[in-house]
Amino acid sequence: MSQYRNDILLTGIAIVAKQLREKLGLSQEEVVNDIKIKTDISIHIGRIETAVGNISVSNLSLLCEYYNISLSKFMTKVEEAMKKIKRQK
């Protein structure tokens, strides 16, 4: 059984996650290490930022907490990114 994949949504999430990380001047490795130290949970930020796989809601929540942004504000930014993606197609 295959898993549903919304490429435009995942790309929007990837764009916003990368923007937030870069705004803080952090590398992917720094984010992964910080989250691992604080929560003992490993995430693969590279896969998230390249929209390679589906992100779980729990990992999305963890990233939002790390970046100090609410899920709703994050998703508002994702919706804006998705509009841009759709316009480019």
ZAMARGU-4260 file (C-alpha; in steps of 0.2 Angstrom, whole numbers, plus 5000, padded with zeros to 4 digits):
<rodrens>
0) 5000/5000/5000 | 5007/5017/4995 | 5007/5032/5005 | 4998/5048/4999 | 5010/5062/4994
5) 5006/5080/4991 | 5022/5087/4982 | 5016/5105/4982 | 5013/5104/5001 | 5029/5095/5005
10) 5038/5108/4994 | 5030/5122/5004 | 5035/5115/5020 | 5053/5112/5014 | 5054/5130/5009
15) 5048/5137/5025 | 5058/5126/5036 | 5074/5131/5026 | 5070/5149/5027 | 5067/5148/5046
20) 5084/5139/5048 | 5093/5151/5037 | 5086/5166/5046 | 5094/5160/5062 | 5110/5157/5052
25) 5111/5139/5057 | 5117/5124/5047 | 5106/5108/5045 | 5118/5099/5057 | 5117/5112/5070
30) 5098/5111/5070 | 5098/5092/5071 | 5111/5092/5085 | 5101/5105/5095 | 5085/5095/5094
35) 5094/5079/5098 | 5102/5087/5113 | 5086/5095/5119 | 5074/5081/5116 | 5084/5065/5113
40) 5074/5064/5096 | 5083/5063/5079 | 5075/5071/5064 | 5082/5071/5046 | 5081/5090/5042
45) 5089/5087/5025 | 5074/5076/5020 | 5062/5089/5026 | 5070/5103/5017 | 5071/5094/5001
50) 5054/5087/5002 | 5060/5069/5000 | 5048/5061/5011 | 5032/5065/5021 | 5035/5074/5037
55) 5025/5068/5052 | 5014/5080/5062 | 5025/5076/5077 | 5041/5081/5069 | 5033/5097/5061
60) 5027/5102/5079 | 5045/5098/5085 | 5052/5110/5072 | 5040/5123/5075 | 5044/5123/5094
65) 5062/5123/5090 | 5060/5138/5078 | 5048/5146/5091 | 5034/5148/5078 | 5016/5142/5080
70) 5010/5128/5069 | 4996/5139/5063 | 5009/5153/5058 | 5020/5140/5050 | 5006/5133/5040
75) 5001/5151/5034 | 5018/5153/5028 | 5017/5136/5019 | 5001/5141/5011 | 5009/5157/5004
80) 5024/5147/4997 | 5011/5134/4989 | 5003/5149/4980 | 5019/5154/4973 | 5023/5136/4968
85) 5006/5135/4959 | 5009/5151/4950 | 5026/5145/4943 | 5018/5130/4936
</rodrens>
